Amino acid sequence: MIKTVSQTPGCDGCPMQSLYPTNNFVSPQRPNNPACDLNRLVIAEAPGEKESKEGQPLRGPAGEEFNSLLKSADIPRDGLTVINCLNCQPHKNFFPTDPKARTYISKEQAQIAVDHCIKHHVDPVIRERDWARVDLLGVKALRLVAKIKKGGISKWCGRSVDIERAGLAPVKGMPLYHPSYLLRPWGQSKRPVTVIHLKSGLGQLPQFGN
Ligand code: SF4
């Protein structure tokens, strides 16, 4: 059963919970069974309408594009763990820290909400095991998870980056274009390189980002 954010203890104290208490909480997607577990974590941006309705990350058009990329890369989605940086659908799909979101949340409260979500829902998943690899889909994951402040995805895509974990060894991440970007007319040319990056081993990456 899908829980609302007001029924999810990790959301207590988050400004987004106060603003939208009946929003659905979108839980991580886990591998179907231990035998198909790839020990690979994918971190996307935020749920859209379909994800919110189904309580699962990366569904809808972006999810279908992601599934298509995985198929091209010969990677079974059932073997992945998938989560978003933000785990409830933001109002009008405006990520809280984006300027457009000032219509519903202040800049200060937005930062508190995003930090809360990373701390209570994303960091625990990153820390739960030594992931063989973490795929960071889009600039939000680049900034919020890998803590890279300068340069966009076009600079960082396909590069191996460290994801620090206090008290634990870092895990390796790879920034990639977000599937929703690849769906846009100007993003389609980045599709082949994204498939290559999905398939590449972290130690043997071609540098397409510069
Ligand atoms: S932003 Fe994250 S922590 Fe806040 S209510 Fe939504 S899911 Fe919960």
Boltz pocket constraint, residues with backbone or C-beta under 6 A from the ligand:
constraints:
  - pocket:
      binder: B
      contacts: [[A, 5], [A, 10], [A, 11], [A, 14], [A, 15], [A, 16], [A, 17], [A, 24], [A, 25], [A, 26], [A, 85], [A, 86], [A, 87], [A, 88], [A, 113], [A, 114], [A, 116], [A, 117], [A, 120], [A, 121]]
      max_distance: 6.0
